[in-house]
């Protein structure tokens, strides 16, 4: 049986590629910053659950996603709405 289109649920944590992050400032509104912070809180809760369940592949993916969202938040510059849209 061909396994070409079967999703591998036992991903090797070493094979995960980092999610690309722009080196440029991330201009966001206050609402946009909240939209960045929400996944961070969710991922941190999932990471704690994965630690307790000892799920190495899941933890690796969560750590990668936390690094991505952390970098997006660190590069965020809150701006107000334009006076002349």
N, C-alpha and C positions, 0 to 999 in steps of 0.2 A: 504494500500500500504506500502510495506517495505521501510524504509529509510536507510537501511544498507549501500548502496553504493552511497548515495547522499552526495555530499560535502556540508558542512555547511558553508555558507558564513558569517554568523553572529557569528564568533568565539568569545568566551569569552576571553577578554584580560588577565584574570587571569589564564587561562588554558594553555597559551603558555609556553613551556619549554625553558630554555636558551640553546643556541647552545654551545656545548662543545668546550673549548679552551685548547690547550695543555699548560702545565706549562713550557715547555721547550722553549728555544729560537727558533725563526722562522727565519732560515737562508734563505735569498732571494737575488736575484740579483737586480740591480736597476730597471730592467724591471718588476721583481716580485713585488717590492714595489709599482711601478706605478699601477700594476694590483690590489693591495690591496686598494690604494687610490681612484681609479676610482669608485668602488661601494659606497664608503663613500660619495663622492660628489653627486652621483645619489640619494642615500638614503636621504641625507639632503634636496635635492630639493623636493623629494617626501614627506618628512615629512612636509615641509612648505606647500605644496599643501593640505596635509591631515589636517593640522591645520586649514586652511582656510575653508575646507569642513566639518570640525568637524566630521571626521571619526575615532571614538575611536578604533575599532578593527584594522583598517589599521595602525593607529598611534602606537598601541602597538606592532604590528609586525615589523614596521619600527624601533622603538626604540630598540627592541631586536636585530635586524640585525645590527644596528649601534653600539651597545655594542660589538657584536661579531667582526665586522670589525675593530673597534677601538682597541680592545684587540689584534687582529692579527697584526695591525700596530704598536702598542706599543711594542710588543714582537719581532718585525722584526729587524734583524741584517743584514745589507747589506754587502755582500761579493762579491768579484770579481770572474770571471770565473777561473776554475782550470787551472794551467799552463800545466798540463799533464792529458788530459781528459781520 
